[in-house]
Amino acid sequence: MTANQRIVLASRPGMEAHGMPSAGNFRLEEAPMPEPGPGQVLVRNDWLSVDPYMRGRMLDLRSYAEPVALGAVMVGDTAGEVIASQHPAFQPGDTVVGPGGWQRYGLAEAGQLRQVDATRIPLSAYLGVAGMPGVTAHVGLLGLCDPQPGETVVVTAAAGAVGSAAGQLAQLRGCRVVGVAGGPAKCRHVTDELGFDACVDYRAGELDAQLKSALPGGVDCVFDNVGGDILAALIRRANHFARITLCGAMAEVNDPDPKGLPRLLPLITKRIKMQGFIVSDHAPRWSTAIDELSHHVAAGRIRYRETIADGLAAAPAALISLLQGGSLGKQLVRLG
């Protein structure tokens, strides 16, 4: 191979669409094959992770991470095989995960890569349930919410990569787990395949009535990926001393005029603890979390679903579908 295929950010999404990307924001191009320098590793990317955070990185807005520059390779984690290495810790044939970006071959500093055992669980799982989404669930649920056996946990966006892992970790803690998802198919997946105790379909209407029925004893821990009206309704059902972990705010991102939190008095009178987090702030927990998650997956205690698009050129459509709620479980692009 003498050329590399990559997708770069050609333009930023127009704010009239509230930042929703389109295929025209990306450009597929060929570039010279990268060659590793001292301390670098060349990886053939076989799988590309597609995640909600990518939407924010396309916008030129101040956030917790720098935006992608125009003309630069779109960011994203990848899993693949080492092709060439100038670092003693990596040899050709090693399977690794790292920030390879939207391209077939990527250069990485050795410290950016993590070796993984693709004979234990599938390589693609290290981008989902045993990768960043799974670690996000582990940190947010176990590290911040810390649910106790017998408590009731609610997970929003429960059919997604993060929510599905969070709910199953709560089950392993001995909790009653209720999911919130969009549509009957996703709710059936949450209850029938993932084993949640109940699932509320927010698209079916009468959200308060559905939550009242599913949560007769209230809720002790909320792992929230959505915000908006769903979070407000869950605060109304929260028990005293409930904990709320804020992982995402998809409703706010999609709302041109977000209303913010409801009345603050219930947060005070119920002594509710609410905390947002970014998983990259918890680097010391990653190794333990990945080892624990991969062990649960290999043993069949945590189940997962993948939505797979084929070919690098399919990555923009995969991201748009994810942001519109079209994927189930972890959204991936198979690059091989």
N, C-alpha and C positions, 0 to 999 in steps of 0.2 A: 504494500500500500504506500502510495506517495502523496495522497491527498486526504484531507479530513473533512467530513461534513459537519456543519454546525448551524445552529439557529441563533441569530443575533436580534437584539431589540432594535427595530427599525424606527419606531415612533412610539409616543406615549398615548395611552387611551385618552379619549376626549372626555372631559368632565361632564359633558351633557349626557353621557351614558353612565354617570356616576362612577367612572373609572373602570367599567367593564371592558376587558380587552376584546379585540377583534383579530381575525387572521391577518389583517393588514398591518398590525403592529409588529409583526415578526418577518424576518427574512431568512430563508434557507440559502446557504452559500457554501462554497468549497474554499478550503484554506490549506496551506502546506502542512504536511504531517509534522506535529511537534516532536522535538527531540529532547530527552531529559538532560539537564545539566547536573552539576554536583548536588547531591542531596535530593534530587527529584526522581519521580517515578512516572512512567508513561502507562496509562491504563486504557484498555479497550472497554468502553462502557457498554454493558449488555442490557442494563435496565436503568430507566430514568424515573425518578420520583416526581410526581406532580402534586403540589400542595397549595392550600389557600394563601399562604404568605406571599406567594409569587406575585399576586395581584398588587399588593402594596409596594413591592420592590420595583414594579414597572412605573410607578408614579414618582414624580420629582417632589416628594414631600418629606418633611422632617419626621423621622421615626427612629426606632431602636436600631435600624440597620441602614446602610447607605443604599440609595437607589441604584439600579443597574444603569450604566451609562449608555447613551445611544450608540449603536454600533458594536456594543460589547456582547459577548456570549451570554445568553440568558442563564441565570443562576438555577441550580438544582442539584440535589444529591443523586449520585449514581452508584451502581454496583457493577463490578466487572472483574476483569482479569488483568494482572500485571503483564505487560508486553516487554518492557525494558526498564531497568532500574539502575540508578547510580547511588543507591543507599543500601548498606548491608542488611537492613531489616526486611527488605522486600526482594523477592526473586521472581523471575518470569514464571507464570502459572499460578501465583498466589491469587486468591479471591479477596477483593477488598471493597470497602465502601468509603466514599468521600465526596467532596464538593466538585464533581466532574463537570457539571453544567450541561446545557443542551447541545451535546456534540458526541460524535462516535468515539473519538479518542481525546483524552484529556491529560494534561500534565498536572501533577500535584507535588507539593512539598511532602516529604515523608511523614512529617508530623500531622498532616491533614488526613491521612489515611488510617483506616482501621481494618486489620485482617479479620476475616470471618470464616467460619466453618460451614461451607455449603453442603457438606455431607450430613450435617446434623438437622438442618431445616433448609428449605429452598432459598437460593440466593436472594430472590426477590423479597422474601420476608424480612430481610435486614434493612429494607427501605420502608417497611410498614410496621407491622406488629412488633418486630424486634429491632426497630430502628427509631428514627426521630419521633414519629407519631406515638409509638408505644412508650418511649421514654417520657414524652409529654404527659401521657396518661398516668404513668407510674409516679412521676414527680408531683403532678397536680393532685392526684387522688390520694396516694399513700403519704406523700411528703407534706402536703398542705391541708387537705381535707381530713385525713387520718380517720376514716370511718371505723366504727367499732362493731363487733358482732351484734346482730340484732337490730342495728339502725337501718333506716331507710335512706337510700341514695337515689337521686335522680340525675341522669346524664342526658343532656340535650345533644342534638346531632348524633344520636346514638348509633346510627347505621354507618357513620363515617369511620375512618381509620383510627382517629383518636378516641372518639366516643365508644366504639365497640370494645376497645382494649380497656378503657376506664371502667366500663360496666362489668366486664368479666373479672377484673382485679377486685372490684367491690364484692362480687359474688364469692371469690376465693377468701375474702375476709369474713364471710358469713353474714353478709348484709342482704336485705331485700332491695332489689334494684328495679327501678322503673325508667324506661327510656322515653325520649321524645324524638319523633322522627316525622318526615313529611311523606305521607301517602301510605296506603294499606300494604303495598309490597314491601316497603322498608320496615314497617312495623312487624309484619310477619317474619321477616329476616331476624329482627331483633329478638322476638320471643321464641320462634321455632328453631332457629339455627344457633343463635348466641345464648339462648336460655334465660333472658331477662324475665322477671316475674310479670311484667306488664309493659305496654307501650302505648303512649298517647300520640295520636295523629293530629298534629297541629293544623293540618290543612282541612280537617273535617269540621272545623268550627266548634263553638261552645267549649273553648279551651278550659275555662274555669270549672265547668261542670265535669269535663273529662278528668281533670286533675283531682277534683274532689273525690270522684269515684275511685281513681287509681291510688290515691294517697289518703285513706281514711284516718291514718294516724299521723298525718303531716309528713314533713321531710326533714331529715337531720343533716344531710350533706347534698349540695348541688355542685355537679361538675358541669360548668356552663360553657358552651361553644357559640352561643347565639346572641344573648342579650335581648334588648327590646321588650316586646309585650310578653314573651315567654318567660323571661327572667322576672319581670314584674309580677306575673301570676304565681311563679314559684316562691317569691318572697312572701306573698300573701299566705301560702300554705306552709311556710317554714315554721319549725318548732323553736322553742326557746333554745338559745345557744347553738343554733344551726351554723354550719360553716359553708361558705360559698366560694368556690374556686373559679376565677374568671380566666378561661383559656382563650376564648375568641369572642367576636361580636359580629357575626355574619349579618344579623338583622340591621345593625347600625351601618355597616358598610353599604348595604343595599338600599338604605333609606336616605333620600336626599335631605330630609329634615328630621334627624333623629331626636327623640324627645328626652332621652336620658333616663335616669332612674325615677321610679315613682316616689311617693312621699317617703321621706327619710325616717319618720317616726317609728315605723315597724322595725327598722334596723336597730334602733336604740332600745325600744321597749322589749324586744325579743333577744337583745344582746347578741346579735348576729355578727359573726366574723366574716368579712369579705376581703379576698385578696386576689389580685391579678399576678400573673407571672409570665416570664419568657423562659423557655426550657434551656436556652443557651447560657442562662445565668447559673445553671446548676450542674456544671461540668463534672464535679466530683461524684455525682450520682450516676452518671451515664454507664460506666462499666458494670456496676452492680445491677442496674436496671436491665441492661441488655442481656446479661447472663441469666437473670431470673426470668425474663420474658421468653427468651429462646428455650429455656428449660421447660417452661409451661407449654409452649407451642409443641415442642418435640414429644411431650408426654400426653398431648391431646387435651390439656386442661384449658387452653385458650384457643378459640377458633377464630378464623379470619376469612375475609372474602377480598378478592382483587378484581378491579375493573381494568382491563388491559387494552391499550391501543397499540397498533403495530406500526413501527417505522418512525424515524425521527421526524419526518414531515407531519406526522399525526399529532405531535406534541401541542401545538397551539389549540387545535380543536379539543384535545383532552383537557386542557386547562379551562377553556370556556365551558365545557360540559360540567366539569367539577364545580365551578363557581355558580352554575345554574341548577345544581342539585341533581345532575344526571348520572353520577357515579354511585356505586355501592361498595362500601369498604374502602380499600386503598386504591387510588388511581395511579396507574403505572403506564409507562411506554416501553414496549419491548423493542430494543434497538438492533438486536441481532437479525 
